[in-house]
Amino acid sequence: MIETLEAWVGFILVLIFLSFLIASLFIWVGAKIARIKNSTLKRAYLAAIAASFTTYFMTILLSALPAISTILSFFIGVFLCLFVIKRVFRSTIRQAFMIWIFNTVAQVLTVFIGASLFIGGIKDLIKII
């Protein structure tokens, strides 16, 4: 039983690392397209980690408050995420938004990769949803 739990934890950690790696590559490409001069893979990886944690943490934190809905907390998280990306790349809000779009595409791609590895395929994921 413990070996199975360790295998699942390991799988989840590998998936999270893969998510950050894919997101950082997409963010780096988005930063190049947005013509950010100081765009490096190191900054892109930092932005991927910071953007993910900011969005998810704020969504979880704010959705726990009864006065704020989950949708509103998501938008607040995205708004804060834009400022995190803006700060990491020292860019404008328009450039940060472009980078955030690339990050979102990478996160969706990672969900599909995880669904293929974890569930067995996209058809099974759609059946669950």
C-alpha positions as CSV (number, residue, x, y, z in Angstrom):
1,M,0.0,0.0,0.0
2,I,2.8,2.4,0.9
3,E,4.6,1.7,-2.4
4,T,1.4,2.5,-4.3
5,L,1.1,5.8,-2.4
6,E,4.7,6.7,-3.1
7,A,4.2,5.9,-6.8
8,W,1.2,8.2,-7.0
9,V,3.0,11.0,-5.2
10,G,6.0,10.5,-7.5
11,F,3.7,10.6,-10.5
12,I,2.0,13.8,-9.4
13,L,5.4,15.5,-8.7
14,V,6.6,14.5,-12.2
15,L,3.4,15.9,-13.7
16,I,3.8,19.1,-11.8
17,F,7.4,19.4,-13.0
18,L,6.3,18.7,-16.5
19,S,3.6,21.3,-16.2
20,F,6.1,23.9,-15.1
21,L,8.6,22.9,-17.9
22,I,5.9,23.1,-20.6
23,A,4.6,26.3,-19.2
24,S,8.1,27.9,-19.1
25,L,8.7,27.0,-22.7
26,F,5.4,28.5,-23.8
27,I,6.0,31.6,-21.6
28,W,9.5,32.0,-23.1
29,V,8.0,31.8,-26.6
30,G,5.3,34.3,-25.6
31,A,7.9,36.6,-24.1
32,K,9.9,36.5,-27.4
33,I,6.8,37.2,-29.4
34,A,5.9,40.1,-27.0
35,R,9.4,41.4,-27.7
36,I,10.5,41.4,-24.1
37,K,14.3,42.1,-24.1
38,N,15.2,40.3,-20.9
39,S,13.3,37.1,-21.6
40,T,15.3,34.0,-20.6
41,L,14.3,30.5,-19.8
42,K,15.2,31.1,-16.2
43,R,12.8,34.0,-15.9
44,A,10.2,32.0,-17.8
45,Y,10.5,29.1,-15.4
46,L,10.2,31.5,-12.5
47,A,7.2,33.1,-14.1
48,A,5.5,29.7,-14.6
49,I,5.9,28.7,-11.0
50,A,4.9,32.1,-9.7
51,A,1.9,32.4,-12.0
52,S,0.6,29.0,-11.2
53,F,0.9,29.4,-7.5
54,T,-0.6,32.8,-7.5
55,T,-3.6,31.8,-9.5
56,Y,-4.3,28.6,-7.7
57,F,-3.6,30.0,-4.2
58,M,-5.8,33.0,-4.7
59,T,-8.6,31.0,-6.2
60,I,-8.5,28.6,-3.2
61,L,-8.1,31.3,-0.6
62,L,-10.8,33.7,-1.9
63,S,-13.3,31.0,-2.8
64,A,-13.3,29.9,0.8
65,L,-14.7,33.3,1.8
66,P,-18.5,33.2,1.6
67,A,-18.9,36.7,0.2
68,I,-16.7,36.1,-2.8
69,S,-17.7,33.6,-5.5
70,T,-15.3,31.1,-7.1
71,I,-15.5,32.9,-10.5
72,L,-14.7,36.3,-8.9
73,S,-11.8,34.7,-7.0
74,F,-10.5,33.2,-10.2
75,F,-10.5,36.6,-11.9
76,I,-8.8,38.2,-8.9
77,G,-6.2,35.4,-9.1
78,V,-5.6,36.0,-12.8
79,F,-5.4,39.8,-12.2
80,L,-2.7,39.2,-9.6
81,C,-1.0,36.7,-11.9
82,L,-0.7,39.3,-14.6
83,F,1.1,41.6,-12.1
84,V,3.4,38.7,-11.1
85,I,4.3,38.1,-14.7
86,K,4.7,41.8,-15.3
87,R,7.1,42.0,-12.3
88,V,9.2,38.9,-13.3
89,F,9.7,40.1,-16.9
90,R,9.7,43.9,-16.1
91,S,7.1,44.3,-18.9
92,T,3.9,46.2,-19.6
93,I,0.5,44.8,-18.6
94,R,-0.3,44.1,-22.3
95,Q,2.9,42.1,-22.7
96,A,2.1,40.3,-19.4
97,F,-1.4,39.4,-20.8
98,M,0.2,37.9,-23.9
99,I,2.5,35.8,-21.8
100,W,-0.4,34.8,-19.6
101,I,-2.3,33.5,-22.7
102,F,0.7,31.4,-23.6
103,N,0.8,30.1,-20.0
104,T,-2.9,29.2,-20.2
105,V,-2.4,27.2,-23.4
106,A,0.5,25.4,-21.8
107,Q,-1.7,24.5,-18.7
108,V,-4.4,23.2,-21.0
109,L,-1.9,21.1,-22.9
110,T,-0.5,19.7,-19.6
111,V,-4.0,18.7,-18.5
112,F,-4.4,16.7,-21.8
113,I,-1.0,15.1,-21.3
114,G,-1.9,14.2,-17.7
115,A,-5.2,12.8,-18.8
116,S,-3.5,10.7,-21.4
117,L,-1.0,9.3,-18.8
118,F,-3.3,9.2,-15.8
119,I,-6.7,8.3,-17.1
120,G,-5.8,6.6,-20.3
121,G,-7.0,9.1,-22.9
122,I,-9.0,12.2,-23.7
123,K,-12.1,10.1,-24.4
124,D,-12.1,8.8,-20.8
125,L,-11.5,12.4,-19.5
126,I,-14.5,13.6,-21.4
127,K,-16.6,10.7,-20.0
128,I,-15.6,11.7,-16.5
129,I,-16.5,15.3,-17.1
